[in-house]
Amino acid sequence: MSMPSHPTPQPPYGGPGFVPPPPQKKPNPVLIGCLGCGGLLVVLIVLGAIVSAVSGDKGQTTATPPVAAPRGPANGSAGPAKKTSPQSSAPSKPSSPPKPHTVLTESGNGMKTTRTFHVHGDWDLHYSFNCANFGGQGNFAVSDDNTGQVFVNSLAATGKDVTHQHDGGSIALSVLSECNWRIKVVQLP
C-alpha cells in the first residue's frame, strides 16, 4: 500500500477524547480604553508628585495679586513716579567711619597736671610751646602722670608737633615747662 502524498483532512471534531480549543473572544474596546486611561492617569499622578517634590511645592498655590503702578498727582501734572519696594534683607549702607575727636585741651605757663581722661587704642598728642616770655630757650616736657612715660621732651625757643600713641587707657598728663604751652589729645578711630 502506498501512502498518499497529501494528508487526509480530519474532521473539525475528532473522535472520542478530543477537546475542542476554546473559542477566541474578541477584545472589548471599551474595557481596553478604560484600562489605558486609568494607566495614563496613574502615570500623570506619579509624575506630578515627583515634580512637586523636586520644586518644593507642597501642593499649595498662592496667587500674588498684581500691583498697580503708582499714579501721578491728582491735579493732572506729570510728576516723577515714586517707586516703592518691599523691605529687603540686603545690608544697609555702611555708616560713615568714626571721626577723630578731641578728648582734652589744656593750656598754661609752667607746670600742670591735667585731669584724667580715657582713650581707646590709638590717639595723638598735639602740642605747641613758646618760650619768648622766658627770654630764650626753654624746656618743654609732657609725660604720663601715672606711669612716668615721656611723650615729649624738647629744649627750644618754640616748638610745635604731634606725637602718635598706640596704647589707650586712663591717663593724666604732667606738663613741665617754663614756657607758654598748649596741648590737645585727639582720639583716633
ABEGO torsion letter per residue (X at the ends): XBBBABBBBBBABBBBGBBBBBBBBBBBAAAAAAAAAAAAAAAAAAAAAAAAAAAGBAGBBBBBBBBBBBBBBAAGBBBBBBBBBBBBABBBBBBBBBBBBBABBBBEBEBBBBBBBBBBEBBBBBBBBBAAAAGEBBBBBBBBAAAGBBABBBBBABBBBBBBBABBEBBBBBBBBABBBBBBBBBBX
